[in-house]
Amino acid sequence: MASGKEIRTKIKSVQNTRKITKAMEMVAASKMRKAQDRMRAARPYAEKIRRLAAHLSQANVTDYRHPFLIQKAEIKRVGVILVTTDKGLCGGLNTNVQRVAINAHKSWEDSGVTEIRACCIGNKGLGFMQRLGANVVSHVVQLGDAPALEKLIGPVKILLDAFQDGELDAVFIAYTRFINTMRQEPMLEQLLPLTGEKLGEREGSWDYLYEPDPQVVIDEMLVRYVEALVYQAVAENMASEQSARMVAMKAASDNAKNVIDELQLVYNKTRQAAITKELTEIVGGAAAV
């Protein structure tokens, strides 16, 4: 059995760890509220531009079809945007979305896909793709607590331009969708070409007057629409990150408290055994005299 001094050292060490996890839990709870407010604030814009993009793409006043709307007969070249966190200690958040990405990677290879290009948003996803040996064409890390669209446009635009030039047949995005504080769901969605599921059902007949011309307006609108989808995915992932970190740190703090209680019980038993032994030796010595 360990000595009392060793047990006290272990108790002190676990207490110090619990102080850190408790502080991280409180910080994550504060950031979580801000991230959720930011995510919910972005949803109305994303919904409005989704409807507008759907109306413009389905209007009958022009025969122009943007490359983002053209479905390829056969998918041989794929691009994937992997959205993860920059930091760890958030439970299985990154592991779950990485598992979704690698399962999709295997299914694409089995279906005959010859080329896969990756764009990584977040340090954890970048390291994962590099270990996997994937073709990482762009990445962005250290986004901070608030996603900045100007930082996201550059790396994502590389895949968008590749699709528009015919170098890719489809582009997917993998991220973690925020459901509630206790639940976050890893998602893999098709970003390009834009499908009916993303654009929504047609609502009536729409007639637009374009200035300067339909091609310029539709091109600009669909690019902004895709950027809004990516921004919303990053905002959802950041809200999920803070929620998962708060839950993980709370579980760590609770486990540390249980360990402290168990060590304290062992220490008390060890101390009681030492006192009993001393009393036994005193009584035995007195009886011998």
C-alpha positions as YAML, in Angstrom:
chain: A
units: angstrom
residues:
- id: 1
  name: MET
  ca: [0.00, 0.00, 0.00]
- id: 2
  name: ALA
  ca: [1.27, 3.48, -0.84]
- id: 3
  name: SER
  ca: [2.43, 5.72, 1.99]
- id: 4
  name: GLY
  ca: [0.38, 8.63, 3.25]
- id: 5
  name: LYS
  ca: [2.78, 11.15, 1.69]
- id: 6
  name: GLU
  ca: [2.45, 9.58, -1.76]
- id: 7
  name: ILE
  ca: [-1.35, 9.58, -1.52]
- id: 8
  name: ARG
  ca: [-1.38, 13.26, -0.45]
- id: 9
  name: THR
  ca: [0.80, 14.09, -3.46]
- id: 10
  name: LYS
  ca: [-1.62, 12.31, -5.79]
- id: 11
  name: ILE
  ca: [-4.59, 14.10, -4.23]
- id: 12
  name: LYS
  ca: [-2.88, 17.48, -4.69]
- id: 13
  name: SER
  ca: [-2.07, 16.66, -8.32]
- id: 14
  name: VAL
  ca: [-5.67, 15.68, -9.12]
- id: 15
  name: GLN
  ca: [-6.96, 18.79, -7.34]
- id: 16
  name: ASN
  ca: [-4.75, 20.98, -9.53]
- id: 17
  name: THR
  ca: [-6.00, 19.18, -12.64]
- id: 18
  name: ARG
  ca: [-9.60, 19.68, -11.52]
- id: 19
  name: LYS
  ca: [-9.00, 23.41, -11.13]
- id: 20
  name: ILE
  ca: [-7.84, 23.58, -14.76]
- id: 21
  name: THR
  ca: [-10.75, 21.55, -16.15]
- id: 22
  name: LYS
  ca: [-13.24, 23.59, -14.10]
- id: 23
  name: ALA
  ca: [-11.81, 26.83, -15.46]
- id: 24
  name: MET
  ca: [-11.91, 25.48, -19.02]
- id: 25
  name: GLU
  ca: [-15.52, 24.43, -18.51]
- id: 26
  name: MET
  ca: [-16.50, 27.95, -17.46]
- id: 27
  name: VAL
  ca: [-14.62, 29.53, -20.37]
- id: 28
  name: ALA
  ca: [-16.25, 27.13, -22.85]
- id: 29
  name: ALA
  ca: [-19.70, 27.89, -21.39]
- id: 30
  name: SER
  ca: [-19.13, 31.60, -21.93]
- id: 31
  name: LYS
  ca: [-17.87, 31.12, -25.49]
- id: 32
  name: MET
  ca: [-20.65, 28.65, -26.24]
- id: 33
  name: ARG
  ca: [-23.36, 31.24, -25.70]
- id: 34
  name: LYS
  ca: [-21.62, 33.71, -28.00]
- id: 35
  name: ALA
  ca: [-21.03, 31.04, -30.67]
- id: 36
  name: GLN
  ca: [-24.68, 29.96, -30.55]
- id: 37
  name: ASP
  ca: [-25.86, 33.56, -30.88]
- id: 38
  name: ARG
  ca: [-23.53, 34.04, -33.86]
- id: 39
  name: MET
  ca: [-24.74, 30.84, -35.49]
- id: 40
  name: ARG
  ca: [-28.43, 31.71, -35.02]
- id: 41
  name: ALA
  ca: [-27.82, 35.24, -36.30]
- id: 42
  name: ALA
  ca: [-26.38, 33.84, -39.54]
- id: 43
  name: ARG
  ca: [-29.29, 31.48, -40.20]
- id: 44
  name: PRO
  ca: [-31.81, 34.10, -41.47]
- id: 45
  name: TYR
  ca: [-29.30, 35.36, -44.07]
- id: 46
  name: ALA
  ca: [-28.49, 31.81, -45.16]
- id: 47
  name: GLU
  ca: [-32.19, 30.99, -45.49]
- id: 48
  name: LYS
  ca: [-32.98, 34.19, -47.41]
- id: 49
  name: ILE
  ca: [-30.13, 33.79, -49.89]
- id: 50
  name: ARG
  ca: [-31.08, 30.12, -50.31]
- id: 51
  name: ARG
  ca: [-34.58, 31.12, -51.41]
- id: 52
  name: LEU
  ca: [-33.30, 33.87, -53.68]
- id: 53
  name: ALA
  ca: [-30.77, 31.53, -55.30]
- id: 54
  name: ALA
  ca: [-33.54, 28.96, -55.81]
- id: 55
  name: HIS
  ca: [-35.81, 31.53, -57.46]
- id: 56
  name: LEU
  ca: [-33.08, 32.88, -59.72]
- id: 57
  name: SER
  ca: [-31.90, 29.44, -60.79]
- id: 58
  name: GLN
  ca: [-35.44, 28.28, -61.59]
- id: 59
  name: ALA
  ca: [-36.69, 31.44, -63.31]
- id: 60
  name: ASN
  ca: [-37.74, 30.99, -66.93]
- id: 61
  name: VAL
  ca: [-36.59, 34.35, -68.25]
- id: 62
  name: THR
  ca: [-33.15, 33.09, -69.33]
- id: 63
  name: ASP
  ca: [-31.61, 29.97, -70.78]
- id: 64
  name: TYR
  ca: [-28.29, 30.58, -69.05]
- id: 65
  name: ARG
  ca: [-27.16, 27.76, -66.76]
- id: 66
  name: HIS
  ca: [-24.43, 28.47, -64.26]
- id: 67
  name: PRO
  ca: [-21.71, 25.75, -63.98]
- id: 68
  name: PHE
  ca: [-22.66, 25.28, -60.31]
- id: 69
  name: LEU
  ca: [-26.07, 23.99, -61.44]
- id: 70
  name: ILE
  ca: [-24.90, 21.51, -64.09]
- id: 71
  name: GLN
  ca: [-25.01, 17.89, -62.95]
- id: 72
  name: LYS
  ca: [-22.17, 15.69, -64.21]
- id: 73
  name: ALA
  ca: [-23.08, 12.35, -65.74]
- id: 74
  name: GLU
  ca: [-20.20, 10.57, -63.99]
- id: 75
  name: ILE
  ca: [-18.26, 11.59, -60.88]
- id: 76
  name: LYS
  ca: [-14.56, 10.81, -61.20]
- id: 77
  name: ARG
  ca: [-12.93, 13.80, -59.47]
- id: 78
  name: VAL
  ca: [-14.12, 15.00, -56.08]
- id: 79
  name: GLY
  ca: [-13.28, 17.89, -53.78]
- id: 80
  name: VAL
  ca: [-14.02, 17.85, -50.05]
- id: 81
  name: ILE
  ca: [-14.00, 20.68, -47.50]
- id: 82
  name: LEU
  ca: [-13.28, 19.33, -44.02]
- id: 83
  name: VAL
  ca: [-14.30, 21.65, -41.16]
- id: 84
  name: THR
  ca: [-12.74, 20.84, -37.78]
- id: 85
  name: THR
  ca: [-11.43, 22.71, -34.75]
- id: 86
  name: ASP
  ca: [-8.03, 24.25, -34.11]
- id: 87
  name: LYS
  ca: [-7.83, 22.92, -30.55]
- id: 88
  name: GLY
  ca: [-8.60, 19.62, -28.88]
- id: 89
  name: LEU
  ca: [-10.18, 18.70, -25.55]
- id: 90
  name: CYS
  ca: [-13.66, 18.69, -27.07]
- id: 91
  name: GLY
  ca: [-14.57, 15.03, -26.74]
- id: 92
  name: GLY
  ca: [-15.16, 13.04, -29.91]
- id: 93
  name: LEU
  ca: [-16.20, 16.05, -32.01]
- id: 94
  name: ASN
  ca: [-13.28, 15.94, -34.44]
- id: 95
  name: THR
  ca: [-13.03, 12.16, -34.41]
- id: 96
  name: ASN
  ca: [-16.65, 11.78, -35.49]
- id: 97
  name: VAL
  ca: [-16.44, 14.15, -38.45]
- id: 98
  name: GLN
  ca: [-13.08, 12.68, -39.48]
- id: 99
  name: ARG
  ca: [-14.64, 9.21, -39.42]
- id: 100
  name: VAL
  ca: [-17.40, 10.47, -41.73]
- id: 101
  name: ALA
  ca: [-14.78, 11.95, -44.06]
- id: 102
  name: ILE
  ca: [-12.65, 8.81, -44.23]
- id: 103
  name: ASN
  ca: [-15.70, 6.59, -44.80]
- id: 104
  name: ALA
  ca: [-16.71, 8.85, -47.68]
- id: 105
  name: HIS
  ca: [-13.11, 8.74, -48.96]
- id: 106
  name: LYS
  ca: [-13.22, 4.94, -49.05]
- id: 107
  name: SER
  ca: [-16.64, 4.85, -50.71]
- id: 108
  name: TRP
  ca: [-15.48, 7.28, -53.40]
- id: 109
  name: GLU
  ca: [-12.42, 5.16, -54.13]
- id: 110
  name: ASP
  ca: [-14.60, 2.04, -54.32]
- id: 111
  name: SER
  ca: [-16.98, 3.76, -56.75]
- id: 112
  name: GLY
  ca: [-14.16, 4.60, -59.16]
- id: 113
  name: VAL
  ca: [-13.20, 8.15, -58.15]
- id: 114
  name: THR
  ca: [-9.69, 8.78, -59.47]
- id: 115
  name: GLU
  ca: [-8.85, 12.10, -57.77]
- id: 116
  name: ILE
  ca: [-9.77, 13.62, -54.40]
- id: 117
  name: ARG
  ca: [-8.75, 17.16, -53.46]
- id: 118
  name: ALA
  ca: [-9.13, 18.44, -49.92]
- id: 119
  name: CYS
  ca: [-9.56, 21.88, -48.38]
- id: 120
  name: CYS
  ca: [-9.05, 21.86, -44.60]
- id: 121
  name: ILE
  ca: [-10.60, 24.42, -42.25]
- id: 122
  name: GLY
  ca: [-9.11, 23.88, -38.80]
- id: 123
  name: ASN
  ca: [-5.80, 22.55, -37.56]
- id: 124
  name: LYS
  ca: [-7.11, 19.12, -36.51]
- id: 125
  name: GLY
  ca: [-8.52, 18.38, -39.94]
- id: 126
  name: LEU
  ca: [-5.32, 19.54, -41.64]
- id: 127
  name: GLY
  ca: [-3.20, 17.18, -39.55]
- id: 128
  name: PHE
  ca: [-5.64, 14.34, -40.17]
- id: 129
  name: MET
  ca: [-5.60, 14.80, -43.95]
- id: 130
  name: GLN
  ca: [-1.82, 15.04, -44.02]
- id: 131
  name: ARG
  ca: [-1.48, 11.80, -42.07]
- id: 132
  name: LEU
  ca: [-3.98, 10.23, -44.45]
- id: 133
  name: GLY
  ca: [-1.83, 11.25, -47.40]
- id: 134
  name: ALA
  ca: [-4.65, 13.20, -49.07]
- id: 135
  name: ASN
  ca: [-4.07, 15.87, -51.70]
- id: 136
  name: VAL
  ca: [-4.54, 19.03, -49.59]
- id: 137
  name: VAL
  ca: [-4.77, 21.93, -52.05]
- id: 138
  name: SER
  ca: [-5.64, 24.65, -49.51]
- id: 139
  name: HIS
  ca: [-6.18, 25.15, -45.81]
- id: 140
  name: VAL
  ca: [-6.91, 27.80, -43.20]
- id: 141
  name: VAL
  ca: [-6.20, 27.52, -39.47]
- id: 142
  name: GLN
  ca: [-6.34, 29.73, -36.37]
- id: 143
  name: LEU
  ca: [-9.75, 31.23, -37.14]
- id: 144
  name: GLY
  ca: [-10.22, 32.32, -33.54]
- id: 145
  name: ASP
  ca: [-13.53, 32.39, -31.73]
- id: 146
  name: ALA
  ca: [-15.43, 34.10, -34.56]
- id: 147
  name: PRO
  ca: [-15.32, 32.93, -38.21]
- id: 148
  name: ALA
  ca: [-14.20, 35.63, -40.65]
- id: 149
  name: LEU
  ca: [-15.56, 35.25, -44.18]
- id: 150
  name: GLU
  ca: [-12.53, 36.95, -45.72]
- id: 151
  name: LYS
  ca: [-10.31, 34.18, -44.29]
- id: 152
  name: LEU
  ca: [-12.57, 31.43, -45.64]
- id: 153
  name: ILE
  ca: [-13.08, 32.74, -49.18]
- id: 154
  name: GLY
  ca: [-9.51, 32.18, -50.43]
- id: 155
  name: PRO
  ca: [-9.04, 28.48, -49.57]
- id: 156
  name: VAL
  ca: [-12.62, 27.54, -50.52]
- id: 157
  name: LYS
  ca: [-12.45, 29.45, -53.82]
- id: 158
  name: ILE
  ca: [-9.69, 27.13, -55.02]
- id: 159
  name: LEU
  ca: [-12.15, 24.22, -55.07]
- id: 160
  name: LEU
  ca: [-14.96, 26.40, -56.47]
- id: 161
  name: ASP
  ca: [-12.76, 27.55, -59.35]
- id: 162
  name: ALA
  ca: [-11.61, 23.97, -59.99]
- id: 163
  name: PHE
  ca: [-15.24, 22.86, -60.25]
- id: 164
  name: GLN
  ca: [-16.15, 25.78, -62.49]
- id: 165
  name: ASP
  ca: [-13.20, 25.00, -64.80]
- id: 166
  name: GLY
  ca: [-14.27, 21.37, -65.08]
- id: 167
  name: GLU
  ca: [-11.40, 19.96, -63.02]
- id: 168
  name: LEU
  ca: [-13.81, 18.55, -60.40]
- id: 169
  name: ASP
  ca: [-17.12, 16.78, -60.83]
- id: 170
  name: ALA
  ca: [-18.48, 17.35, -57.31]
- id: 171
  name: VAL
  ca: [-17.57, 19.19, -54.10]
- id: 172
  name: PHE
  ca: [-18.64, 18.05, -50.63]
- id: 173
  name: ILE
  ca: [-18.39, 19.65, -47.20]
- id: 174
  name: ALA
  ca: [-17.97, 17.77, -43.92]
- id: 175
  name: TYR
  ca: [-18.73, 19.57, -40.67]
- id: 176
  name: THR
  ca: [-20.50, 19.15, -37.33]
- id: 177
  name: ARG
  ca: [-24.04, 20.49, -37.12]
- id: 178
  name: PHE
  ca: [-25.18, 21.96, -33.81]
- id: 179
  name: ILE
  ca: [-28.37, 20.32, -32.56]
- id: 180
  name: ASN
  ca: [-28.29, 21.28, -28.88]
- id: 181
  name: THR
  ca: [-25.79, 21.54, -26.05]
- id: 182
  name: MET
  ca: [-25.64, 17.79, -25.53]
- id: 183
  name: ARG
  ca: [-25.88, 16.69, -29.16]
- id: 184
  name: GLN
  ca: [-23.78, 17.54, -32.21]
- id: 185
  name: GLU
  ca: [-24.18, 15.64, -35.47]
- id: 186
  name: PRO
  ca: [-21.37, 15.10, -38.04]
- id: 187
  name: MET
  ca: [-22.59, 15.87, -41.56]
- id: 188
  name: LEU
  ca: [-21.38, 15.28, -45.11]
- id: 189
  name: GLU
  ca: [-23.29, 17.38, -47.65]
- id: 190
  name: GLN
  ca: [-22.88, 17.94, -51.36]
- id: 191
  name: LEU
  ca: [-21.90, 21.54, -51.97]
- id: 192
  name: LEU
  ca: [-21.53, 21.44, -55.76]
- id: 193
  name: PRO
  ca: [-23.32, 20.97, -58.04]
- id: 194
  name: LEU
  ca: [-26.23, 22.59, -56.26]
- id: 195
  name: THR
  ca: [-29.06, 20.09, -55.99]
- id: 196
  name: GLY
  ca: [-32.79, 20.51, -55.60]
- id: 197
  name: GLU
  ca: [-32.47, 19.56, -51.94]
- id: 198
  name: LYS
  ca: [-30.21, 22.57, -51.34]
- id: 199
  name: LEU
  ca: [-32.05, 25.01, -53.60]
- id: 200
  name: GLY
  ca: [-35.48, 24.05, -52.35]
- id: 201
  name: GLU
  ca: [-38.72, 23.51, -54.21]
- id: 202
  name: ARG
  ca: [-39.92, 26.05, -56.68]
- id: 203
  name: GLU
  ca: [-42.52, 28.41, -55.22]
- id: 204
  name: GLY
  ca: [-44.72, 29.71, -58.01]
- id: 205
  name: SER
  ca: [-43.56, 31.49, -61.16]
- id: 206
  name: TRP
  ca: [-40.85, 34.13, -60.75]
- id: 207
  name: ASP
  ca: [-40.07, 36.92, -63.16]
- id: 208
  name: TYR
  ca: [-37.00, 39.12, -62.68]
- id: 209
  name: LEU
  ca: [-35.52, 42.15, -64.35]
- id: 210
  name: TYR
  ca: [-31.76, 41.77, -64.43]
- id: 211
  name: GLU
  ca: [-29.27, 44.60, -64.31]
- id: 212
  name: PRO
  ca: [-26.82, 44.55, -66.03]
- id: 213
  name: ASP
  ca: [-27.65, 41.06, -67.41]
- id: 214
  name: PRO
  ca: [-28.81, 37.63, -66.14]
- id: 215
  name: GLN
  ca: [-25.40, 35.97, -66.35]
- id: 216
  name: VAL
  ca: [-23.66, 38.53, -64.13]
- id: 217
  name: VAL
  ca: [-26.43, 38.49, -61.52]
- id: 218
  name: ILE
  ca: [-26.76, 34.69, -61.36]
- id: 219
  name: ASP
  ca: [-22.99, 34.18, -61.26]
- id: 220
  name: GLU
  ca: [-22.57, 36.59, -58.37]
- id: 221
  name: MET
  ca: [-25.60, 35.29, -56.48]
- id: 222
  name: LEU
  ca: [-24.61, 31.61, -56.64]
- id: 223
  name: VAL
  ca: [-21.04, 32.35, -55.54]
- id: 224
  name: ARG
  ca: [-22.37, 34.32, -52.56]
- id: 225
  name: TYR
  ca: [-24.78, 31.48, -51.86]
- id: 226
  name: VAL
  ca: [-22.00, 28.89, -51.69]
- id: 227
  name: GLU
  ca: [-19.93, 31.19, -49.48]
- id: 228
  name: ALA
  ca: [-22.93, 31.55, -47.15]
- id: 229
  name: LEU
  ca: [-23.20, 27.75, -46.92]
- id: 230
  name: VAL
  ca: [-19.53, 27.44, -45.98]
- id: 231
  name: TYR
  ca: [-19.75, 30.26, -43.42]
- id: 232
  name: GLN
  ca: [-22.84, 28.69, -41.85]
- id: 233
  name: ALA
  ca: [-21.07, 25.31, -41.65]
- id: 234
  name: VAL
  ca: [-18.09, 26.90, -39.87]
- id: 235
  name: ALA
  ca: [-20.40, 28.78, -37.47]
- id: 236
  name: GLU
  ca: [-22.27, 25.54, -36.70]
- id: 237
  name: ASN
  ca: [-18.96, 23.75, -36.11]
- id: 238
  name: MET
  ca: [-17.73, 26.46, -33.71]
- id: 239
  name: ALA
  ca: [-20.93, 26.31, -31.69]
- id: 240
  name: SER
  ca: [-20.60, 22.53, -31.56]
- id: 241
  name: GLU
  ca: [-16.96, 22.84, -30.49]
- id: 242
  name: GLN
  ca: [-17.68, 25.00, -27.45]
- id: 243
  name: SER
  ca: [-20.64, 22.85, -26.41]
- id: 244
  name: ALA
  ca: [-18.62, 19.65, -26.72]
- id: 245
  name: ARG
  ca: [-15.69, 21.18, -24.83]
- id: 246
  name: MET
  ca: [-17.93, 22.36, -22.00]
- id: 247
  name: VAL
  ca: [-19.48, 18.90, -21.66]
- id: 248
  name: ALA
  ca: [-16.08, 17.18, -21.86]
- id: 249
  name: MET
  ca: [-14.53, 19.46, -19.24]
- id: 250
  name: LYS
  ca: [-17.51, 19.03, -16.92]
- id: 251
  name: ALA
  ca: [-17.14, 15.25, -17.21]
- id: 252
  name: ALA
  ca: [-13.40, 15.58, -16.51]
- id: 253
  name: SER
  ca: [-14.07, 17.74, -13.44]
- id: 254
  name: ASP
  ca: [-16.63, 15.25, -12.13]
- id: 255
  name: ASN
  ca: [-14.25, 12.35, -12.70]
- id: 256
  name: ALA
  ca: [-11.48, 14.23, -10.93]
- id: 257
  name: LYS
  ca: [-13.75, 14.79, -7.94]
- id: 258
  name: ASN
  ca: [-14.53, 11.06, -7.81]
- id: 259
  name: VAL
  ca: [-10.83, 10.23, -7.95]
- id: 260
  name: ILE
  ca: [-10.13, 12.71, -5.13]
- id: 261
  name: ASP
  ca: [-12.86, 11.14, -2.98]
- id: 262
  name: GLU
  ca: [-11.44, 7.64, -3.60]
- id: 263
  name: LEU
  ca: [-7.89, 8.76, -2.82]
- id: 264
  name: GLN
  ca: [-9.08, 10.54, 0.30]
- id: 265
  name: LEU
  ca: [-10.76, 7.32, 1.47]
- id: 266
  name: VAL
  ca: [-7.57, 5.34, 0.83]
- id: 267
  name: TYR
  ca: [-5.55, 7.99, 2.68]
- id: 268
  name: ASN
  ca: [-7.87, 7.83, 5.68]
- id: 269
  name: LYS
  ca: [-7.63, 4.04, 5.78]
- id: 270
  name: THR
  ca: [-3.85, 4.18, 5.50]
- id: 271
  name: ARG
  ca: [-3.62, 6.78, 8.26]
- id: 272
  name: GLN
  ca: [-5.97, 4.77, 10.49]
- id: 273
  name: ALA
  ca: [-3.92, 1.63, 9.89]
- id: 274
  name: ALA
  ca: [-0.73, 3.48, 10.85]
- id: 275
  name: ILE
  ca: [-2.32, 4.81, 14.06]
- id: 276
  name: THR
  ca: [-3.63, 1.34, 14.95]
- id: 277
  name: LYS
  ca: [-0.20, -0.14, 14.39]
- id: 278
  name: GLU
  ca: [1.44, 2.44, 16.67]
- id: 279
  name: LEU
  ca: [-1.13, 1.82, 19.41]
- id: 280
  name: THR
  ca: [-0.60, -1.94, 19.08]
- id: 281
  name: GLU
  ca: [3.16, -1.49, 19.42]
- id: 282
  name: ILE
  ca: [2.75, 0.76, 22.50]
- id: 283
  name: VAL
  ca: [0.37, -1.68, 24.17]
- id: 284
  name: GLY
  ca: [2.63, -4.61, 23.30]
- id: 285
  name: GLY
  ca: [5.68, -2.80, 24.70]
- id: 286
  name: ALA
  ca: [3.87, -1.91, 27.91]
- id: 287
  name: ALA
  ca: [2.74, -5.50, 28.37]
- id: 288
  name: ALA
  ca: [6.29, -6.76, 27.87]
- id: 289
  name: VAL
  ca: [7.63, -4.43, 30.56]
...
